[in-house]
Amino acid sequence: MQVNSLESPREFRKSAGQSDAVRDAGLETPDNIIRYDNICYGKDPVWNLLDVYHLKGVRGLCPTIVSVHGGGWVYGDKELYQYYCMNLAQRGFTVVNFTYRLAPEHVFPAALEDVNSVFTWIADHGEEYQIDRDCLFVVGDSAGAQLASQYLALMTDADYRKLFAFTVPFDRLHVRGAGLNCGVYDTKQHILEGTDGLILHYLNFEKEKYLAQMDTISHVTEHFPPSFITTSYHDFLYRHAEPMYRLLQDLHVKCAYKVYGGEDRPEIDHVFHLNIRLEEATLCNDEECAFFRSLIGGETMSRLPVPTPHNGAKAGEIAKTVLMPGDPLRAKYIADTYLEDVVCFNTVRNMLGYTGTYQGKRISVMGGGMGMPSIGIYSYELYHFYDVDSIIRIGSAGGYADDLDVMDIVIGMGACTNSSYARQYNLPGTFAPIADYELMQRAVEVAREQGKKVRVGNILSSDVFYGDDSTAKDRWKRMGVLAVEMEAAALYMNAARAGKKALCILTISDHLYKTEELTAEQRQNGFGSMMEIALAL
């Protein structure tokens, strides 16, 4: 978006409106978003309106982004920002998108008063719309970034609040972070430079009168929220971003500074991140939300589903049932061989994940890695952040039982372990990780229907592959353990803790008391019988 700040408000509204109409042409409300429109947050029934967006299926309070739109203080409204804001909501946040009064019809401090009214409304009514008042983030771009940074300074500096007549609800809300995009921050200096005609309309051409109140930088303190500051090489406000970043660094405020695009990419210009069709916009918005996510922990994090540092899928992209081999290439093989209408939802860390259909049923398949820490991370996120109901581990195992041979199928009814994974739960005894009975029973029935022989019993989930105690396997074998693998116990414990379902189906790839074993290629591609049982569940 190219901006001529010397245009009159009327000219600017016309040119910006034409550009924004082209940008958003054809966009619609996403199928996985619920929206609440035209909620009145203040005294003006025309200007003081907001929308709230969140994912379908959200239960309880959710970390929330409040978006302050740009437009040179003279242009813009929530309708122009709805698709950008709903795109943020698809990343797992509740998003508040609002219209505020514009100059020259309404001059300073009208817009700032309206920002304050929105936060007051959130303090009073936020919980009615899945807004977590204790976990707020603020984003703003261009003039909206100026307003956002100014309001955050008001929330975090008592002396600054004394310069304004309205009451800031700083003690009723917790803003954990900010996304300041393509904005102006040293507003006093910007006004004195006299190159921006639009801000003069905002100040009613009385700039000397309002310099003290517009001097945001002097009131940015060490209490300012952690901030993700962005610009682009072709942003006409490029020079304003880095000084804000350096100021926050000097104050020891957690912050990040990102410049997008390049000298050869003129289309990546001012507020490029609003054009959600652009790859750079996706990258910017992903990275900004990941920064926000890094500021969240504990119980609040469990209410923020997607994406995660390990899984790039958006909400709704993963089915309720997930097949989980350890090897991501085996996941790709299953998707390529058995699924139709396949979409890849994750490539982060090359832990490939796919969603498609099998005999008309929607199903996902994703690698889980080697060992309990790895499957522990992926299964936890699938259960808690993506609302997956069932995870079926399909993998290889080393045989213990004398009557098992290579390529036999074992269903893990229980998973013994030498891991300390259960220690995190602080239980007053020893937990026995077990499969979901209904899934296990159905797997046995499917195997019988398909004419396949399976063994059901106890397996061992070992924390070590190259063990120092060469006799350990003998003692496990004496206890009737059928085979050894490295993941099921953690999966079963995560499922139990989440109140979800899990099952482990294994193919014997080698035998610890016999000489036969499979090649690496056979392990990757040769477990069709096991896969067909899992797919039918």
N, C-alpha and C positions, 0 to 999 in steps of 0.2 A: 504493500500500500504506500503510494507516494503522497506526501503531505506538503502543502504550501501554507505555512502558518501565517502568511501575510494576506491570505484571502479573507474576505468578510465572512461572518458566520453563515450568511445565506449561501454564498458561493461554496464554502467548505461543506456545508450540509449536502448540497447538490452533488458535488464531485465525490465525496466519501460515500454517499448513499448509492451512487451508481456502481462504484467499485465493490462495495459490500454485497450488493444484489448479485453481481456476477460471481463473487466468491462463494456464496451460499446457495446458488441456484440448484434446485433438485434435492436438497437435503431434507430429511424428514426426522421425526422423533424415532429413535431406535426402539426396536421391539422389546428390549429388556429394561427400559426405563419407565418409571412412574413419575409423572410430573403434576405438581400442584400450581396452578396459574393464578395470577392477578390477586394475590393476597395483599391487602392494604396494610402497610407498616407505619404510616404516619398520618398527618392531618390532611394532606392534599390527595383527594381521591383519583386524580388524573396522573400525577407524577409519582406518588409514593406507593408504587406497586412492586411486588417481587414474585418470583417463581422459586419453587424448590424442586430439585430433581434427585432421585436416588434409584438404585437398582431394584428391580422387582425381587421380592422375597426377603428384603432387608427386615430384620427383626431387632427391635431395640435401637438404642442410640448408635450413631455412626459418626466417625471423624468427618468433619465438615469443612468445605472450602467456601469462603465468601468471595465472590468475584465483583471487583469494582471496575466497571467498563471504562474504556477510553473514549476519545472523541474531542480532544482539545477544549474541554469544558463547555463546548457549545453544541455537541452532537452525540448521538447514540442513545440506546435504550436496551432493555433486557431482550427485546425481540431480536436485535442484531447479534446478541451474544448467546442465544439459546443453544445453538448447535455446538459451539465451543464448550459451553458449560455442561451440556449433556454428555459430551465426549469425556470430560473430566469425571463426570459421575460414573461412567462406564469403567473407570479405574477403581471403583469401590468406595467413593466418597459420596456423602450427601453434598449437594451444591446449592448455594443461594445465589440467585441472579436477579439483580434489581435495577430499576430505573430511578434516577435522581433528577432533581431540577437542574435545568441548563441555563447558561448565559446565552445571550444578553438579557433574556426575559427575567432571569433570576440570578443575581450577582452574588459574589462572595459575601458571607460564607454558606450560602444556601446548599451547595453540593455537599460540603463537609457536614453540615447539620443533618442532611439526609443519610449520609453514611452512619452518623451517630444514631439516628433513629432506627436504622436497620439492626445495628448491634444491640440497641435497647430492646427491640422486638425479639431478637434471638434470645436475650436474657429472660424475657417474659414468656415467650411462646415456643421456643425452639424445640423442646422435647415433644411437642405435639407433631413434629414433622421429622423425627429421627435425627435431629440435630444435637450433637454432643457439645454442650457449652464448655466443657472442660477440654475439648480437643478441636480447636478451631484453627484454620489456616486462611490466610488472606492472599488473594492474587489480584493484581492490577496491571494494566498496560497503558503506556503513553500517559495521558492525563490521569487515567485511573491509577497508574503506579504512583504518580505524585500524590493523589488523594489517599491512596492506601498507606504510603510511607508517612504522610502527615498524620493520619489518624493513628497509626501505630506509635508514633512519637507521642501523641496525646495520651495514649493508653499507658505509656511507660515512663512519662516524665510529669511529675506533679506541678512543677513550675510552669510548664507549657500549658497545662490545663487551666491555669489561672488567667490566661489571656483570652479565654472564650467563655461565652455566657451559658452554654449548654452543659449538662451533666453527663460525663462519660462513664459508662458502667464498667470501668476497668476492674473492679473488685468482684464482679459477678460472672466474668468470662475468663477463659484461658486461651490466648492465642499462642499456639506453639511454633508457628513458622509463617513465612511470607514468601511469595513468588513475585518479584518485581521485574516486570518485563518491558523493555524498550521505553523506559521512563525518564522523567526529570526529577531530581532529588534535591539539589541545591537550588531551591526555587527562588530564593532571594537574589542570588547571582543571575539566574536566568531572567528574572524580571528586569534587573538593572541593565542587562545587555541590550534590552529593547528590540530584540529580533523576532519576538513572538507576539504577533498582533492579537491572537486569540486569547491569550491569558490577560491581555489588557481589557478585553470585553468582559472577562470573568471578574476582574477587579473594578469594573465600572470606570476605568481610566483614572483611578485614584490609587496608583501604585504606592506612593509614599505613605499613604494612610495605613496600608495593610502590610508593609514590609516586615514588621516585627512578627505578626501572626503567620506570615508565609515563610519565615526563616526556620524551616524544618530542621536543617542540618545542625543548627546550634542546640537542638533538643533531642538529638539522637544520642542515647546513652548506652551503657553496657547492658541495660535491661531490654534493649530493642530485640524483637524476636529473631531467631535464626532465619537467614534469608538466602534464597536462590535468585541470583541476579542475572538476567539474560539480556542480550542484544544481538545484533547481526552486523556483518560487515557493511551492509547497505542500509542500515538504520540511520536515519538522519539525526537521531538522538544518541548515536553510538558513544560519543565522548562523555556522556553522563554516567554510564554504568560503572566503569572501573573505579572512579573516585569514591562512589558509594561503597563499593566492595572494599576498597582500602581503608575507608573510615571504619567499617564494621570490623575489619581485621585488627585495626589498631585498638579497638575497644574490646577485643577478644570475644566478639560475637561470632558464633558458628555461621559460616557463610560459604557460598560457592559462586563462581563467576564463569559464565559460559557465553562464548561468541559463536553463533551459528552461521552456516553458509560459507561463502568465500568471495574473493574479489571477482571471480568468474561466474558468480551466481546472483545477478542483480534482482532476480525474482524473490530471493530470500531477504526481504527488506523490513521496513518498520511493521511491527506486530504480525509478522509472518506466522506466528504460532496459532493465530485465530483461523487460518485456512487449514482445516483439519484434513484436507485431501493431500497436503504436502507431506512428504516423508520427513522433512526437517521439523515440521510442526509436531508430528507424532513423536519424534525423538526428543524434542524440547519438553513436551508435556509429560512424556514418560519419565524423563530425568527429573523434572520438577516434582512430580508426584512421588518418585522414589526418594527424593530428598525429604519430602514431608514424612514419608513412611519411616525414614531413619530416625525421626524425632519421636516416634511412637513406640511404646513398649507394653509388655504385660497384657492385662485384660483388654486394654484399648486396642492393641494390635489384633487381637482375635476378632474384633468387629470390622476389621479392614481387609476384605477378601483378596483383592487383586490389584495389579499384578504383584508378584513378590520378587525378591532378589534372585530367586532360583527358577521361577516359572513366569514366562511372559504372557500367559493366557489372560484374556479378559473374561469378565463374568459371563457365563452362559456358553462359553466355548468348550467346556469339558462336560461330558455326559455324567449321569448319576453313577454309572458303573465304569470302573477303570481297570483294565488289565495291565499288570505291571511286571514285565520282565526286568531283569537287572540290566541287560545290555540294550542301549538305545537303538542299536542297529537291528536287534531282534524286534523292537517295537516298530521300526520302519518296515521290516519284512512282513510282520502281521498286517500292518495297514495296507501295504502294497498287494498282499496276497489274498486277504479275506474281506477287507472293508470296501464299501462303495461310497462315493461322494466324499472323499477324504479331504480334510483340511488339517494342515500342520499348525498346532497352536503354540508349540514351544520349541525354540532352538537354543535357549540360554544354556551355557556350559555344554552345548551339544547333547543335552539330555532330551532327546527328541520326543515329542508328544503329538498324537494325532487323534482326531475325532472323525468318525464316519458312521455308516450303518452296516449292520450284519443281519441279513434276512429281515430287513425292515426295522430292526431295533437299533437305536442310537447307542453307540458305545465308544469309549476312548481307550487308547493304549499309550503308555508312557514308560520310558525307562526309569528305573529306580536306583541304579548304581550298585556298587558292591559294599556289603556290610551294613550293619544296623544303623550307624549314624547317617548314612546316605538315605536309605529307605525311610528312616525316621523323619528326616526333613521333608521329603517329597510327600509321604503319606499324610503327615501332619497338616501340611498346607492344603492338600486335596480335601481332607475331611473338614478342616476348620475354615478355610478361606474360599474354597470353591464348592462347598456344600455337596461333595461327593458322598454317596450312600455306601457303596461297596467297592472294595479294592481286592482284586484277585491276583495274587502273586503267581506268576508262571515262570519257573526257573529250573535250573539243573541242581542235582544233588549227588553226593557220593554215597553209595550203598553200604550199609552195615549188615543187614539181615541176610542170612545164607540163601534164602529162597528168592532174593531179588536179583535180577539181571539187568544189564545195560538196556536202556529204552523202556524199562518198566515204569509205570506211573504210580506215584505215591501222593496221597492226600494227607496233609498234616493236620491231624485232629488236635494235637497239642504241640507246643514248641518248647522243649527244654532249652536252657541256655547257660553258658558260662559268662554271659555279659552282666554288667552292672546297670543295664538300661533301666531296670525297674526302681533303682535307688532314688530316682528323682521324685517318686510318688510318696516317699516317706511312710511306707506301709509298715504296720506292726508285725509283719510276717513275710512269707514268701508267696509271691503272686504266680499263678499258673496260667501262662498265655495259651489261649485256646481259640480255635476257629469258630466262626458263626455256625450254629448247628443247621439252620435252614439252608445256608449256602452249601455246607458240606453234604447234607442229605440230598440236595438237588444235584450236586456234582456226581454223586454215586449213581443216582437214577439216570442221569444223562449218559454216563459211561456205559451203563447197562443197556440203554436204548441204542447206543452206538456200537454195541458189541465189543467194548473195550474193557480189559481187566484192570482193576486198580486195587492198590493196597491202602488201607486207612489205618493210621496209627500215629505214634509219637515220632517226632523228628528232633534233631538238635540244631539250634541256631548258634553257631560258634563265632566267637569274636576273633579267632585266629585261623589262618589257613595253614601256615607253617608252624605247627605247634611244637613246643620243646618237649612235651611229655608224649612219647610215642605209644604209651600204653593206655592213654585216656580213652581212645576209641573202644578198647576192649571192655572197659567198665560201662560205657554207655550202651554198648551192644548187649551186655548182660542184663541191663534194665529194659530190654525190649525196644530200644530206639531203632527205628528202621533205617534212617539215613541222616546225613549231615548236610546242612547248607548254612547261610550266613545272614539271613534277613527276616525270617518269618516271625520270630519272637517280638521284635520291635514293631512290626506291622500289627500283630495281634494286640499288643499293649496299647498302641496308639488308637486302634479301633475301640478297644474297651473303654479307654478314657474319654473318647469322643462320643460314645454311644452309637457307633457305626458298625458296619459289617466287614469282615475280612476272611479270606481263605487263601491257603497256599497249596498249589498243585505243582508237583515236581516230576521231572523225568530223570531217571538215573543215567548219568553221563559217564560214570566210572564207578568202580567198586573197590572199597579199601581192602577187601580180602580176596579179590580176584584180579586177573591181569587185563581184562578187557576194558577199553575206554573209548570215548568218542573224540574226533578231531574238533578243533575250534570251529571249523565251518559247519560241521554236523551239529554242534551245540547251538549255533546261531540260527540255522535254517531247518533243522531236522526234527523239531519237536511238534509236528503237526497234530498228533493225536491229543496231546495235552492241550494245545491251543484250541482245538475244536470243542473239547469239553468246556473250557473256560468261556468261549464265545457263546455257547448255548445257555449259559446260566442267566 
